[in-house]
Amino acid sequence: MLHGNMKWSKSEKEAARSLFDLARQRDYRRLMESIKDFPLEAGEDIWKLREFLNMKAKEFDRKYDYRYSRLPKLFAEYLDEGLLHKEELEGLGEEKVAYITEIVDYIQGIKNLGEEV
């Protein structure tokens, strides 16, 4: 099966939307926490904060693009970043969870290669 052509049942679509929203909310919380720690000691620091938020906005635009063809890769990224946990994927069906898990393993394998160099 071509993974880009996965079929999503109604219940899987509902579960996917909930997971997507959950990961985004957790990511927003992380961002808000990081902003609290942002050093604002001089006037110029405001522009550094703006630059940081612009960078984060671009990252969020990429990370939270709700298209079914992209969801398995995004869910793998969310798992890798700790924004989702594997047991939360239950509603997606075995085939999708297996594919997402393969992607996570691949991501972690690449990270491990980078650490060895």
C-alpha positions as CSV (number, residue, x, y, z in Angstrom):
1,M,0.0,0.0,0.0
2,L,1.2,3.5,-0.8
3,H,1.1,5.3,2.5
4,G,0.1,8.6,0.9
5,N,-3.1,6.9,-0.2
6,M,-4.2,5.6,3.2
7,K,-7.9,5.5,3.7
8,W,-9.2,7.1,6.9
9,S,-12.5,5.9,8.5
10,K,-14.8,8.4,10.1
11,S,-13.7,7.3,13.6
12,E,-10.0,7.5,12.6
13,K,-10.6,11.0,11.2
14,E,-12.1,12.0,14.5
15,A,-9.3,10.5,16.5
16,A,-6.7,12.1,14.2
17,R,-8.3,15.6,14.7
18,S,-8.3,15.1,18.5
19,L,-4.6,14.0,18.5
20,F,-3.6,16.9,16.2
21,D,-5.3,19.4,18.4
22,L,-3.8,17.8,21.6
23,A,-0.3,18.0,20.2
24,R,-0.8,21.6,19.1
25,Q,-2.1,22.6,22.6
26,R,0.9,20.9,24.2
27,D,3.2,22.7,21.9
28,Y,1.6,26.0,22.6
29,R,2.0,25.4,26.3
30,R,5.7,24.7,25.7
31,L,6.1,27.9,23.7
32,M,4.4,29.9,26.4
33,E,6.7,28.5,29.0
34,S,9.7,29.3,26.9
35,I,8.5,32.9,26.4
36,K,8.2,33.3,30.2
37,D,12.0,32.5,30.4
38,F,12.9,34.8,27.5
39,P,15.3,37.5,28.7
40,L,13.8,40.9,28.3
41,E,16.4,43.2,29.9
42,A,16.9,45.8,27.2
43,G,14.7,47.4,24.6
44,E,16.5,45.5,21.8
45,D,15.4,42.2,23.4
46,I,11.9,42.9,22.2
47,W,13.1,42.4,18.6
48,K,14.9,39.2,19.6
49,L,11.6,38.0,21.0
50,R,9.8,39.0,17.9
51,E,12.4,37.1,15.8
52,F,12.0,34.1,18.0
53,L,8.2,34.2,17.7
54,N,8.4,34.6,13.9
55,M,10.6,31.5,13.7
56,K,8.2,29.6,15.9
57,A,5.2,30.7,13.7
58,K,6.9,29.3,10.6
59,E,7.7,26.1,12.5
60,F,4.0,25.9,13.7
61,D,2.8,26.5,10.1
62,R,4.8,23.5,8.9
63,K,4.1,21.3,11.9
64,Y,0.4,21.9,12.0
65,D,-0.7,21.4,8.4
66,Y,-3.8,19.2,8.7
67,R,-3.8,17.1,5.6
68,Y,-4.4,13.3,5.9
69,S,-1.5,12.5,3.6
70,R,0.9,14.3,6.1
71,L,-0.6,13.1,9.4
72,P,1.4,9.9,9.8
73,K,4.7,11.8,9.5
74,L,3.4,14.6,11.7
75,F,2.2,12.2,14.4
76,A,5.6,10.5,14.3
77,E,7.3,13.9,14.8
78,Y,4.9,14.7,17.7
79,L,5.8,11.3,19.3
80,D,9.5,12.0,18.8
81,E,9.1,15.4,20.5
82,G,7.0,14.1,23.3
83,L,3.9,16.0,22.3
84,L,2.0,12.7,21.9
85,H,2.4,9.3,23.5
86,K,2.1,6.0,21.6
87,E,-0.8,4.8,23.8
88,E,-2.8,7.9,22.7
89,L,-2.8,6.7,19.1
90,E,-5.3,3.9,19.8
91,G,-8.1,5.3,17.7
92,L,-6.0,5.4,14.5
93,G,-6.1,1.7,13.7
94,E,-3.2,-0.8,13.7
95,E,-2.0,-0.1,10.2
96,K,-1.5,3.6,10.8
97,V,0.0,3.1,14.2
98,A,2.5,0.6,12.8
99,Y,3.4,3.0,10.0
100,I,3.8,5.9,12.5
101,T,6.0,3.7,14.7
102,E,8.2,2.9,11.7
103,I,8.7,6.6,11.0
104,V,9.6,7.2,14.7
105,D,12.1,4.4,14.6
106,Y,13.6,5.9,11.4
107,I,13.8,9.4,13.0
108,Q,15.4,8.0,16.1
109,G,17.9,6.0,14.1
110,I,19.0,9.1,12.2
111,K,19.4,10.9,15.4
112,N,21.5,8.1,16.8
113,L,23.7,8.1,13.7
114,G,24.3,11.9,14.2
115,E,25.3,11.3,17.8
116,E,27.9,8.7,16.8
117,V,29.7,11.0,14.4
